[in-house]
Amino acid sequence: MIDVKHLTKWYGRVLAVDNISFHVKKGAVVGFLGPNGAGKSTTLKIMTCYLPASSGTITVNGQDVLSDSLAVRRQIGYMPESVPIYPEMRVREYLLFRAALRDIPAKKRKAAVDRVAERCWLSQPEDMTRRRLSELSRGYKQRVGLAEGMLHDPAVLVLDEPTIGLDPTQIRAMRELIRELGDDHTVILSSHILAEVEQTCNEIIIIAGGRLAASGTPAELRQRVVGPSEIIAEIKGATSQELTNAIEKIPGAASVTHSPHGNWTRLEIKAKGSDDLRSNIYKLAAEKQWQLRELRRAGGSLEDFFVQITYEQSMREDHNAAG
């Protein structure tokens, strides 16, 4: 659906995007992550025809963003981080105006506005479409921006920080809406809130320092967290100290911490390397006739991976600069 090949963008002598390539499948909900200054917004602006690339290409459904920019814009709905609006206009008036700019036939504009107003919670429980845009809170302005991007029912939705200014209830509703939009649209979501991306997206792309750092599903990226293996166990049948002393003797165990959980003891066991100690812990429990209620390997979080990969990228950049 979207192909990015060797994309590079210079701002004068500053390299904002450095030869990145990736593919987004049709119907995917993709999280686009990176620290401040990583090149996320620049990439999205090139993808949505707001900026030209210095080199490389982006195609949307086979159409090039440079040579076929009008055709690409018809297929994309873009919600920037700061939604551009005319504060003196009323919401319905503004959306009808934007529908006209999108070449939606006059007879279909009212239906299009009603559709997006309902889906973006602008008509219920209170009709906000009659209010002036200057009277709206930041959260409602975000909703108007999303509604505007959906007016022409585009194949691709590009959302840059869509939950900024929303309260917790609205954030939850926005996440649900984005997941629903993935049934009919390809969605690219840029956000600094990792939990939001993890709960919403089925694929993730991470860039750092203008370069592609990693891509994959949230589960695949969590599995790539480098560090000692950690096991969580809940055991009953001996004192906490006896359990700790016995498990510390397992080959490969680096440290054991314990805490009481009623009549059970919860143990956090760290290995010296990446070895999985669960089978050895199970055998020990069976030999000692301990009761075992939980035994699992603690997976790394998406936040752990994000911090790890962006740190590694920054270290490479520092090394290259020094060299």
Phi and psi in degrees as GROMACS dihedral restraints (atoms count N, CA, C in turn):
[ dihedral_restraints ]
;  ai    aj    ak    al  type     phi  dphi    fc
    3     4     5     6     1  -124.9    20    10
    4     5     6     7     1   124.7    20    10
    6     7     8     9     1  -120.1    20    10
    7     8     9    10     1   121.4    20    10
    9    10    11    12     1  -111.1    20    10
   10    11    12    13     1   121.5    20    10
   12    13    14    15     1  -128.9    20    10
   13    14    15    16     1   117.0    20    10
   15    16    17    18     1    51.4    20    10
   16    17    18    19     1    43.1    20    10
   18    19    20    21     1   -73.2    20    10
   19    20    21    22     1   129.3    20    10
   21    22    23    24     1  -136.9    20    10
   22    23    24    25     1   138.7    20    10
   24    25    26    27     1  -139.5    20    10
   25    26    27    28     1   123.4    20    10
   27    28    29    30     1  -106.7    20    10
   28    29    30    31     1   139.0    20    10
   30    31    32    33     1  -110.5    20    10
   31    32    33    34     1    93.2    20    10
   33    34    35    36     1    64.4    20    10
   34    35    36    37     1  -117.9    20    10
   36    37    38    39     1   -96.2    20    10
   37    38    39    40     1     2.3    20    10
   39    40    41    42     1   -95.2    20    10
   40    41    42    43     1   124.4    20    10
   42    43    44    45     1   -91.3    20    10
   43    44    45    46     1   106.8    20    10
   45    46    47    48     1   -88.7    20    10
   46    47    48    49     1   -39.0    20    10
   48    49    50    51     1  -129.7    20    10
   49    50    51    52     1   127.5    20    10
   51    52    53    54     1  -119.6    20    10
   52    53    54    55     1    86.0    20    10
   54    55    56    57     1    56.9    20    10
   55    56    57    58     1    52.5    20    10
   57    58    59    60     1   -96.9    20    10
   58    59    60    61     1   147.9    20    10
   60    61    62    63     1  -139.1    20    10
   61    62    63    64     1   136.3    20    10
   63    64    65    66     1  -162.2    20    10
   64    65    66    67     1   166.8    20    10
   66    67    68    69     1  -129.2    20    10
   67    68    69    70     1   137.3    20    10
   69    70    71    72     1  -116.4    20    10
   70    71    72    73     1   122.9    20    10
   72    73    74    75     1   -77.9    20    10
   73    74    75    76     1   155.4    20    10
   75    76    77    78     1   -62.6    20    10
   76    77    78    79     1   134.1    20    10
   78    79    80    81     1    82.9    20    10
   79    80    81    82     1     0.5    20    10
   81    82    83    84     1   -79.7    20    10
   82    83    84    85     1   150.0    20    10
   84    85    86    87     1  -110.6    20    10
   85    86    87    88     1   107.0    20    10
   87    88    89    90     1  -110.2    20    10
   88    89    90    91     1   127.7    20    10
   90    91    92    93     1   -88.1    20    10
   91    92    93    94     1   129.0    20    10
   93    94    95    96     1  -112.3    20    10
   94    95    96    97     1   105.9    20    10
   96    97    98    99     1  -115.8    20    10
   97    98    99   100     1   157.0    20    10
   99   100   101   102     1   168.7    20    10
  100   101   102   103     1   155.1    20    10
  102   103   104   105     1   -68.7    20    10
  103   104   105   106     1   171.2    20    10
  105   106   107   108     1   -57.4    20    10
  106   107   108   109     1   135.8    20    10
  108   109   110   111     1    80.0    20    10
  109   110   111   112     1    10.1    20    10
  111   112   113   114     1   -75.8    20    10
  112   113   114   115     1   -21.4    20    10
  114   115   116   117     1   110.0    20    10
  115   116   117   118     1     9.9    20    10
  117   118   119   120     1   -63.1    20    10
  118   119   120   121     1   -56.2    20    10
  120   121   122   123     1   -63.1    20    10
  121   122   123   124     1   -36.4    20    10
  123   124   125   126     1   -62.2    20    10
  124   125   126   127     1   -44.4    20    10
  126   127   128   129     1   -61.7    20    10
  127   128   129   130     1   -43.3    20    10
  129   130   131   132     1   -66.3    20    10
  130   131   132   133     1   -37.0    20    10
  132   133   134   135     1   -67.7    20    10
  133   134   135   136     1   -35.7    20    10
  135   136   137   138     1   -68.6    20    10
  136   137   138   139     1   -41.4    20    10
  138   139   140   141     1   -62.1    20    10
  139   140   141   142     1   -34.4    20    10
  141   142   143   144     1   -97.8    20    10
  142   143   144   145     1    13.9    20    10
  144   145   146   147     1    71.8    20    10
  145   146   147   148     1    20.9    20    10
  147   148   149   150     1   -87.0    20    10
  148   149   150   151     1   -24.4    20    10
  150   151   152   153     1  -134.9    20    10
  151   152   153   154     1   148.1    20    10
  153   154   155   156     1   -86.3    20    10
  154   155   156   157     1   152.5    20    10
  156   157   158   159     1   -83.0    20    10
  157   158   159   160     1   153.4    20    10
  159   160   161   162     1   -75.1    20    10
  160   161   162   163     1   -35.7    20    10
  162   163   164   165     1  -161.7    20    10
  163   164   165   166     1   167.9    20    10
  165   166   167   168     1    88.3    20    10
  166   167   168   169     1   176.5    20    10
  168   169   170   171     1  -137.3    20    10
  169   170   171   172     1   153.6    20    10
  171   172   173   174     1  -131.4    20    10
  172   173   174   175     1   128.8    20    10
  174   175   176   177     1  -120.6    20    10
  175   176   177   178     1   140.8    20    10
  177   178   179   180     1  -118.2    20    10
  178   179   180   181     1   113.0    20    10
  180   181   182   183     1    54.5    20    10
  181   182   183   184     1    39.0    20    10
  183   184   185   186     1    86.0    20    10
  184   185   186   187     1    -3.2    20    10
  186   187   188   189     1  -107.3    20    10
  187   188   189   190     1   133.0    20    10
  189   190   191   192     1   -79.9    20    10
  190   191   192   193     1   137.1    20    10
  192   193   194   195     1   -69.6    20    10
  193   194   195   196     1   -19.5    20    10
  195   196   197   198     1   -92.0    20    10
  196   197   198   199     1   -52.4    20    10
  198   199   200   201     1   -82.4    20    10
  199   200   201   202     1   -22.8    20    10
  201   202   203   204     1  -125.1    20    10
  202   203   204   205     1    45.0    20    10
  204   205   206   207     1   -61.9    20    10
  205   206   207   208     1   -38.8    20    10
  207   208   209   210     1   -65.4    20    10
  208   209   210   211     1   -40.3    20    10
  210   211   212   213     1   -65.6    20    10
  211   212   213   214     1   -38.2    20    10
  213   214   215   216     1   -66.6    20    10
  214   215   216   217     1   -42.0    20    10
  216   217   218   219     1   -63.4    20    10
  217   218   219   220     1   -30.1    20    10
  219   220   221   222     1   -68.4    20    10
  220   221   222   223     1   -21.5    20    10
  222   223   224   225     1   -97.2    20    10
  223   224   225   226     1    -6.9    20    10
  225   226   227   228     1  -119.4    20    10
  226   227   228   229     1   136.6    20    10
  228   229   230   231     1  -110.5    20    10
  229   230   231   232     1   126.0    20    10
  231   232   233   234     1  -120.2    20    10
  232   233   234   235     1   125.4    20    10
  234   235   236   237     1  -114.8    20    10
  235   236   237   238     1   101.8    20    10
  237   238   239   240     1   -72.3    20    10
  238   239   240   241     1   166.5    20    10
  240   241   242   243     1   -60.9    20    10
  241   242   243   244     1   -43.6    20    10
  243   244   245   246     1  -105.2    20    10
  244   245   246   247     1   106.6    20    10
  246   247   248   249     1   -71.6    20    10
  247   248   249   250     1   122.7    20    10
  249   250   251   252     1   -80.0    20    10
  250   251   252   253     1   122.9    20    10
  252   253   254   255     1  -138.7    20    10
  253   254   255   256     1   166.0    20    10
  255   256   257   258     1  -103.4    20    10
  256   257   258   259     1   103.6    20    10
  258   259   260   261     1   -61.3    20    10
  259   260   261   262     1   -24.9    20    10
  261   262   263   264     1   -79.8    20    10
  262   263   264   265     1   -12.4    20    10
  264   265   266   267     1   -87.5    20    10
  265   266   267   268     1   154.6    20    10
  267   268   269   270     1   -83.9    20    10
  268   269   270   271     1   158.1    20    10
  270   271   272   273     1   -57.8    20    10
  271   272   273   274     1   -50.5    20    10
  273   274   275   276     1   -62.7    20    10
  274   275   276   277     1   -41.9    20    10
  276   277   278   279     1   -60.2    20    10
  277   278   279   280     1   -43.4    20    10
  279   280   281   282     1   -64.4    20    10
  280   281   282   283     1   -45.1    20    10
  282   283   284   285     1   -66.4    20    10
  283   284   285   286     1   -37.0    20    10
  285   286   287   288     1   -64.7    20    10
  286   287   288   289     1   -38.8    20    10
  288   289   290   291     1   -62.9    20    10
  289   290   291   292     1   -46.0    20    10
  291   292   293   294     1   -66.4    20    10
  292   293   294   295     1   -34.3    20    10
  294   295   296   297     1   -63.0    20    10
  295   296   297   298     1   -38.6    20    10
  297   298   299   300     1   -65.0    20    10
  298   299   300   301     1   -41.0    20    10
  300   301   302   303     1   -64.6    20    10
  301   302   303   304     1   -27.4    20    10
  303   304   305   306     1   -83.4    20    10
  304   305   306   307     1     4.7    20    10
  306   307   308   309     1    63.7    20    10
  307   308   309   310     1    26.9    20    10
  309   310   311   312     1   -73.3    20    10
  310   311   312   313     1   127.7    20    10
  312   313   314   315     1   -53.5    20    10
  313   314   315   316     1   144.2    20    10
  315   316   317   318     1   -54.5    20    10
  316   317   318   319     1   -37.4    20    10
  318   319   320   321     1   -70.6    20    10
  319   320   321   322     1   -17.3    20    10
  321   322   323   324     1  -106.0    20    10
  322   323   324   325     1    -4.0    20    10
  324   325   326   327     1   -67.9    20    10
  325   326   327   328     1   -43.5    20    10
  327   328   329   330     1   -60.7    20    10
  328   329   330   331     1   -43.9    20    10
  330   331   332   333     1   -63.5    20    10
  331   332   333   334     1   -39.4    20    10
  333   334   335   336     1   -64.6    20    10
  334   335   336   337     1   -42.4    20    10
  336   337   338   339     1   -66.1    20    10
  337   338   339   340     1   -42.8    20    10
  339   340   341   342     1   -61.2    20    10
  340   341   342   343     1   -40.2    20    10
  342   343   344   345     1   -62.7    20    10
  343   344   345   346     1   -49.9    20    10
  345   346   347   348     1   -75.1    20    10
  346   347   348   349     1   -30.2    20    10
  348   349   350   351     1   -64.6    20    10
  349   350   351   352     1   -39.3    20    10
  351   352   353   354     1   -70.5    20    10
  352   353   354   355     1   -41.9    20    10
  354   355   356   357     1   -71.0    20    10
  355   356   357   358     1   -26.8    20    10
  357   358   359   360     1  -102.6    20    10
  358   359   360   361     1    17.9    20    10
  360   361   362   363     1    59.5    20    10
  361   362   363   364     1    40.1    20    10
  363   364   365   366     1   -99.0    20    10
  364   365   366   367     1   -13.0    20    10
  366   367   368   369     1  -111.0    20    10
  367   368   369   370     1   -14.5    20    10
  369   370   371   372     1  -136.1    20    10
  370   371   372   373     1   146.3    20    10
  372   373   374   375     1   -75.7    20    10
  373   374   375   376     1   -15.8    20    10
  375   376   377   378     1  -117.3    20    10
  376   377   378   379     1   138.4    20    10
  378   379   380   381     1   -76.1    20    10
  379   380   381   382     1   103.7    20    10
  381   382   383   384     1   -90.7    20    10
  382   383   384   385     1    -6.5    20    10
  384   385   386   387     1   -70.3    20    10
  385   386   387   388     1   -15.3    20    10
  387   388   389   390     1   -89.1    20    10
  388   389   390   391     1    -8.5    20    10
  390   391   392   393     1   -84.9    20    10
  391   392   393   394     1   154.4    20    10
  393   394   395   396     1   -74.0    20    10
  394   395   396   397     1   147.2    20    10
  396   397   398   399     1   -63.1    20    10
  397   398   399   400     1   -30.0    20    10
  399   400   401   402     1   -66.4    20    10
  400   401   402   403     1   -19.5    20    10
  402   403   404   405     1   -88.5    20    10
  403   404   405   406     1    -7.5    20    10
  405   406   407   408     1   -85.5    20    10
  406   407   408   409     1   150.2    20    10
  408   409   410   411     1   -73.2    20    10
  409   410   411   412     1   169.8    20    10
  411   412   413   414     1   -59.2    20    10
  412   413   414   415     1   -40.0    20    10
  414   415   416   417     1   -62.0    20    10
  415   416   417   418     1   -43.7    20    10
  417   418   419   420     1   -69.0    20    10
  418   419   420   421     1   -32.8    20    10
  420   421   422   423     1   -65.0    20    10
  421   422   423   424     1   -35.9    20    10
  423   424   425   426     1   -62.4    20    10
  424   425   426   427     1   -40.3    20    10
  426   427   428   429     1   -64.0    20    10
  427   428   429   430     1   -40.2    20    10
  429   430   431   432     1   -63.4    20    10
  430   431   432   433     1   -40.8    20    10
  432   433   434   435     1   -61.5    20    10
  433   434   435   436     1   -41.4    20    10
  435   436   437   438     1   -66.9    20    10
  436   437   438   439     1   -42.2    20    10
  438   439   440   441     1   -60.3    20    10
  439   440   441   442     1   -43.0    20    10
  441   442   443   444     1   -61.1    20    10
  442   443   444   445     1   -40.6    20    10
  444   445   446   447     1   -67.9    20    10
  445   446   447   448     1   -21.3    20    10
  447   448   449   450     1   -97.6    20    10
  448   449   450   451     1    -4.5    20    10
  450   451   452   453     1   -54.2    20    10
  451   452   453   454     1   -44.9    20    10
  453   454   455   456     1   -93.1    20    10
  454   455   456   457     1    14.8    20    10
  456   457   458   459     1    50.6    20    10
  457   458   459   460     1    60.4    20    10
  459   460   461   462     1   -73.6    20    10
  460   461   462   463     1   158.5    20    10
  462   463   464   465     1   -72.8    20    10
  463   464   465   466     1   -29.2    20    10
  465   466   467   468     1  -125.4    20    10
  466   467   468   469     1   133.8    20    10
  468   469   470   471     1  -116.2    20    10
  469   470   471   472     1   126.5    20    10
  471   472   473   474     1  -113.5    20    10
  472   473   474   475     1   115.7    20    10
  474   475   476   477     1  -118.5    20    10
  475   476   477   478     1   116.9    20    10
  477   478   479   480     1  -103.1    20    10
  478   479   480   481     1   106.8    20    10
  480   481   482   483     1    53.4    20    10
  481   482   483   484     1    61.2    20    10
  483   484   485   486     1   -71.7    20    10
  484   485   486   487     1   -15.8    20    10
  486   487   488   489     1  -102.9    20    10
  487   488   489   490     1     5.6    20    10
  489   490   491   492     1   -61.6    20    10
  490   491   492   493     1   129.3    20    10
  492   493   494   495     1    87.6    20    10
  493   494   495   496     1    -2.4    20    10
  495   496   497   498     1   -90.4    20    10
  496   497   498   499     1   148.8    20    10
  498   499   500   501     1   -81.4    20    10
  499   500   501   502     1   169.4    20    10
  501   502   503   504     1   -55.3    20    10
  502   503   504   505     1   -38.8    20    10
  504   505   506   507     1   -65.8    20    10
  505   506   507   508     1   -42.3    20    10
  507   508   509   510     1   -67.6    20    10
  508   509   510   511     1   -36.0    20    10
  510   511   512   513     1   -61.9    20    10
  511   512   513   514     1   -43.8    20    10
  513   514   515   516     1   -62.9    20    10
  514   515   516   517     1   -41.6    20    10
  516   517   518   519     1   -66.6    20    10
  517   518   519   520     1   -38.0    20    10
  519   520   521   522     1   -64.0    20    10
  520   521   522   523     1   -41.6    20    10
  522   523   524   525     1   -59.7    20    10
  523   524   525   526     1   -44.4    20    10
  525   526   527   528     1   -63.6    20    10
  526   527   528   529     1   -41.1    20    10
  528   529   530   531     1   -63.0    20    10
  529   530   531   532     1   -42.9    20    10
  531   532   533   534     1   -63.5    20    10
  532   533   534   535     1   -40.7    20    10
  534   535   536   537     1   -62.4    20    10
  535   536   537   538     1   -40.7    20    10
  537   538   539   540     1   -64.9    20    10
  538   539   540   541     1   -39.5    20    10
  540   541   542   543     1   -61.8    20    10
  541   542   543   544     1   -28.0    20    10
  543   544   545   546     1   -64.9    20    10
  544   545   546   547     1   -16.6    20    10
  546   547   548   549     1   -71.2    20    10
  547   548   549   550     1   -28.1    20    10
  549   550   551   552     1  -122.0    20    10
  550   551   552   553     1   -10.4    20    10
  552   553   554   555     1  -135.8    20    10
  553   554   555   556     1   158.2    20    10
  555   556   557   558     1   -90.0    20    10
  556   557   558   559     1   127.8    20    10
  558   559   560   561     1  -120.2    20    10
  559   560   561   562     1   130.3    20    10
  561   562   563   564     1  -115.3    20    10
  562   563   564   565     1   119.6    20    10
  564   565   566   567     1  -117.0    20    10
  565   566   567   568     1   118.1    20    10
  567   568   569   570     1  -101.3    20    10
  568   569   570   571     1   129.5    20    10
  570   571   572   573     1  -156.9    20    10
  571   572   573   574     1   153.3    20    10
  573   574   575   576     1   -94.9    20    10
  574   575   576   577     1    -6.4    20    10
  576   577   578   579     1   -93.5    20    10
  577   578   579   580     1   100.9    20    10
  579   580   581   582     1   -65.0    20    10
  580   581   582   583     1   -37.3    20    10
  582   583   584   585     1   -62.1    20    10
  583   584   585   586     1   -38.0    20    10
  585   586   587   588     1   -63.4    20    10
  586   587   588   589     1   -45.1    20    10
  588   589   590   591     1   -64.6    20    10
  589   590   591   592     1   -43.0    20    10
  591   592   593   594     1   -63.9    20    10
  592   593   594   595     1   -36.3    20    10
  594   595   596   597     1   -81.7    20    10
  595   596   597   598     1   -17.2    20    10
  597   598   599   600     1  -107.4    20    10
  598   599   600   601     1   -36.9    20    10
  600   601   602   603     1  -100.7    20    10
  601   602   603   604     1   148.6    20    10
  603   604   605   606     1  -101.8    20    10
  604   605   606   607     1    -6.8    20    10
  606   607   608   609     1  -141.8    20    10
  607   608   609   610     1   153.3    20    10
  609   610   611   612     1  -136.4    20    10
  610   611   612   613     1   137.3    20    10
  612   613   614   615     1  -121.3    20    10
  613   614   615   616     1   129.2    20    10
  615   616   617   618     1  -118.1    20    10
  616   617   618   619     1   127.5    20    10
  618   619   620   621     1  -119.5    20    10
  619   620   621   622     1   148.8    20    10
  621   622   623   624     1  -148.0    20    10
  622   623   624   625     1   133.3    20    10
  624   625   626   627     1    61.2    20    10
  625   626   627   628     1    29.0    20    10
  627   628   629   630     1    80.2    20    10
  628   629   630   631     1     1.1    20    10
  630   631   632   633     1  -116.4    20    10
  631   632   633   634     1   153.4    20    10
  633   634   635   636     1   -71.1    20    10
  634   635   636   637     1   120.5    20    10
  636   637   638   639     1   -98.4    20    10
  637   638   639   640     1   -35.9    20    10
  639   640   641   642     1  -169.1    20    10
  640   641   642   643     1   159.0    20    10
  642   643   644   645     1  -155.3    20    10
  643   644   645   646     1   153.9    20    10
  645   646   647   648     1   151.8    20    10
  646   647   648   649     1  -174.9    20    10
  648   649   650   651     1   -77.5    20    10
  649   650   651   652     1   160.2    20    10
  651   652   653   654     1   -54.8    20    10
  652   653   654   655     1   -40.5    20    10
  654   655   656   657     1   -64.6    20    10
  655   656   657   658     1   -41.6    20    10
  657   658   659   660     1   -64.4    20    10
  658   659   660   661     1   -39.7    20    10
  660   661   662   663     1   -70.2    20    10
  661   662   663   664     1   -38.0    20    10
  663   664   665   666     1   -61.1    20    10
  664   665   666   667     1   -36.0    20    10
  666   667   668   669     1   -69.6    20    10
  667   668   669   670     1   -15.5    20    10
  669   670   671   672     1   -91.8    20    10
  670   671   672   673     1     3.2    20    10
  672   673   674   675     1   -64.6    20    10
  673   674   675   676     1   124.2    20    10
  675   676   677   678     1   -91.6    20    10
  676   677   678   679     1   131.6    20    10
  678   679   680   681     1   161.2    20    10
  679   680   681   682     1   176.4    20    10
  681   682   683   684     1   -62.1    20    10
  682   683   684   685     1   143.5    20    10
  684   685   686   687     1   -69.7    20    10
  685   686   687   688     1   141.0    20    10
  687   688   689   690     1  -128.6    20    10
  688   689   690   691     1   132.5    20    10
  690   691   692   693     1  -114.1    20    10
  691   692   693   694     1   137.1    20    10
  693   694   695   696     1  -108.4    20    10
  694   695   696   697     1   128.8    20    10
  696   697   698   699     1  -137.4    20    10
  697   698   699   700     1   146.0    20    10
  699   700   701   702     1  -123.9    20    10
  700   701   702   703     1   120.6    20    10
  702   703   704   705     1  -133.1    20    10
  703   704   705   706     1   147.0    20    10
  705   706   707   708     1  -134.2    20    10
  706   707   708   709     1   143.1    20    10
  708   709   710   711     1   138.2    20    10
  709   710   711   712     1    -5.8    20    10
  711   712   713   714     1  -157.1    20    10
  712   713   714   715     1   169.1    20    10
  714   715   716   717     1   -70.6    20    10
  715   716   717   718     1   161.0    20    10
  717   718   719   720     1   -58.2    20    10
  718   719   720   721     1   -40.1    20    10
  720   721   722   723     1   -70.0    20    10
  721   722   723   724     1   -38.7    20    10
  723   724   725   726     1   -63.3    20    10
  724   725   726   727     1   -41.7    20    10
  726   727   728   729     1   -62.3    20    10
  727   728   729   730     1   -44.7    20    10
  729   730   731   732     1   -62.7    20    10
  730   731   732   733     1   -46.5    20    10
  732   733   734   735     1   -61.7    20    10
  733   734   735   736     1   -39.2    20    10
  735   736   737   738     1   -70.2    20    10
  736   737   738   739     1   -42.8    20    10
  738   739   740   741     1   -71.8    20    10
  739   740   741   742     1   -30.8    20    10
  741   742   743   744     1   -63.1    20    10
  742   743   744   745     1   -21.3    20    10
  744   745   746   747     1   -83.3    20    10
  745   746   747   748     1    -9.4    20    10
  747   748   749   750     1   -65.6    20    10
  748   749   750   751     1   129.9    20    10
  750   751   752   753     1   -56.9    20    10
  751   752   753   754     1   129.8    20    10
  753   754   755   756     1    98.0    20    10
  754   755   756   757     1   -11.4    20    10
  756   757   758   759     1   -79.2    20    10
  757   758   759   760     1   128.7    20    10
  759   760   761   762     1   -96.4    20    10
  760   761   762   763     1   -44.2    20    10
  762   763   764   765     1  -155.8    20    10
  763   764   765   766     1   153.7    20    10
  765   766   767   768     1  -136.1    20    10
  766   767   768   769     1   127.3    20    10
  768   769   770   771     1  -119.3    20    10
  769   770   771   772     1   149.5    20    10
  771   772   773   774     1  -134.6    20    10
  772   773   774   775     1   157.2    20    10
  774   775   776   777     1  -151.6    20    10
  775   776   777   778     1   145.1    20    10
  777   778   779   780     1   -75.4    20    10
  778   779   780   781     1   140.8    20    10
  780   781   782   783     1  -132.1    20    10
  781   782   783   784     1    78.8    20    10
  783   784   785   786     1    66.9    20    10
  784   785   786   787     1  -125.7    20    10
  786   787   788   789     1   -84.5    20    10
  787   788   789   790     1    -2.1    20    10
  789   790   791   792     1  -104.1    20    10
  790   791   792   793     1   160.9    20    10
  792   793   794   795     1  -116.7    20    10
  793   794   795   796     1   127.2    20    10
  795   796   797   798     1   -95.4    20    10
  796   797   798   799     1   126.8    20    10
  798   799   800   801     1  -120.6    20    10
  799   800   801   802     1   137.0    20    10
  801   802   803   804     1  -113.2    20    10
  802   803   804   805     1   113.9    20    10
  804   805   806   807     1  -112.1    20    10
  805   806   807   808     1   120.6    20    10
  807   808   809   810     1  -103.8    20    10
  808   809   810   811     1   134.8    20    10
  810   811   812   813     1   -88.1    20    10
  811   812   813   814     1   162.6    20    10
  813   814   815   816     1   -73.4    20    10
  814   815   816   817     1   -25.1    20    10
  816   817   818   819     1  -136.8    20    10
  817   818   819   820     1  -143.2    20    10
  819   820   821   822     1   -96.3    20    10
  820   821   822   823     1    10.7    20    10
  822   823   824   825     1   -64.2    20    10
  823   824   825   826     1   144.8    20    10
  825   826   827   828     1   -93.6    20    10
  826   827   828   829     1   114.1    20    10
  828   829   830   831     1   -93.5    20    10
  829   830   831   832     1     5.6    20    10
  831   832   833   834     1   -61.9    20    10
  832   833   834   835     1   -41.1    20    10
  834   835   836   837     1   -64.4    20    10
  835   836   837   838     1   -37.7    20    10
  837   838   839   840     1   -68.2    20    10
  838   839   840   841     1   -37.7    20    10
  840   841   842   843     1   -67.5    20    10
  841   842   843   844     1   -39.9    20    10
  843   844   845   846     1   -63.3    20    10
  844   845   846   847     1   -44.3    20    10
  846   847   848   849     1   -62.6    20    10
  847   848   849   850     1   -40.2    20    10
  849   850   851   852     1   -64.4    20    10
  850   851   852   853     1   -42.7    20    10
  852   853   854   855     1   -63.0    20    10
  853   854   855   856     1   -39.6    20    10
  855   856   857   858     1   -65.9    20    10
  856   857   858   859     1   -42.5    20    10
  858   859   860   861     1   -64.2    20    10
  859   860   861   862     1   -39.2    20    10
  861   862   863   864     1   -85.9    20    10
  862   863   864   865     1    -5.7    20    10
  864   865   866   867     1    60.0    20    10
  865   866   867   868     1    39.4    20    10
  867   868   869   870     1   -83.4    20    10
  868   869   870   871     1   150.9    20    10
  870   871   872   873     1   -86.7    20    10
  871   872   873   874     1   131.5    20    10
  873   874   875   876     1  -116.5    20    10
  874   875   876   877     1   113.8    20    10
  876   877   878   879     1   -98.4    20    10
  877   878   879   880     1   -29.4    20    10
  879   880   881   882     1  -146.9    20    10
  880   881   882   883     1   139.1    20    10
  882   883   884   885     1  -154.0    20    10
  883   884   885   886     1   106.7    20    10
  885   886   887   888     1  -148.3    20    10
  886   887   888   889     1   156.9    20    10
  888   889   890   891     1   -91.3    20    10
  889   890   891   892     1   127.2    20    10
  891   892   893   894     1   -77.1    20    10
  892   893   894   895     1   121.9    20    10
  894   895   896   897     1   -84.4    20    10
  895   896   897   898     1   152.6    20    10
  897   898   899   900     1   -70.5    20    10
  898   899   900   901     1   151.6    20    10
  900   901   902   903     1   -88.9    20    10
  901   902   903   904     1   162.2    20    10
  903   904   905   906     1   -62.2    20    10
  904   905   906   907     1   -34.1    20    10
  906   907   908   909     1   -63.4    20    10
  907   908   909   910     1   -41.2    20    10
  909   910   911   912     1   -58.2    20    10
  910   911   912   913     1   -46.3    20    10
  912   913   914   915     1   -66.2    20    10
  913   914   915   916     1   -42.4    20    10
  915   916   917   918     1   -59.0    20    10
  916   917   918   919     1   -48.4    20    10
  918   919   920   921     1   -62.2    20    10
  919   920   921   922     1   -42.6    20    10
  921   922   923   924     1   -63.7    20    10
  922   923   924   925     1   -47.9    20    10
  924   925   926   927     1   -71.8    20    10
  925   926   927   928     1   -37.5    20    10
  927   928   929   930     1   -72.6    20    10
  928   929   930   931     1   -32.2    20    10
  930   931   932   933     1   -65.9    20    10
  931   932   933   934     1   -44.2    20    10
  933   934   935   936     1   -61.0    20    10
  934   935   936   937     1   -40.0    20    10
  936   937   938   939     1   -65.3    20    10
  937   938   939   940     1   -42.4    20    10
  939   940   941   942     1   -64.5    20    10
  940   941   942   943     1   -36.1    20    10
  942   943   944   945     1   -66.2    20    10
  943   944   945   946     1   -38.8    20    10
  945   946   947   948     1   -64.8    20    10
  946   947   948   949     1   -39.8    20    10
  948   949   950   951     1   -65.0    20    10
  949   950   951   952     1   -42.2    20    10
  951   952   953   954     1   -62.0    20    10
  952   953   954   955     1   -40.3    20    10
  954   955   956   957     1   -64.8    20    10
  955   956   957   958     1   -43.4    20    10
  957   958   959   960     1   -65.1    20    10
  958   959   960   961     1   -39.9    20    10
  960   961   962   963     1   -65.0    20    10
  961   962   963   964     1   -38.8    20    10
  963   964   965   966     1   -69.7    20    10
  964   965   966   967     1   -33.0    20    10
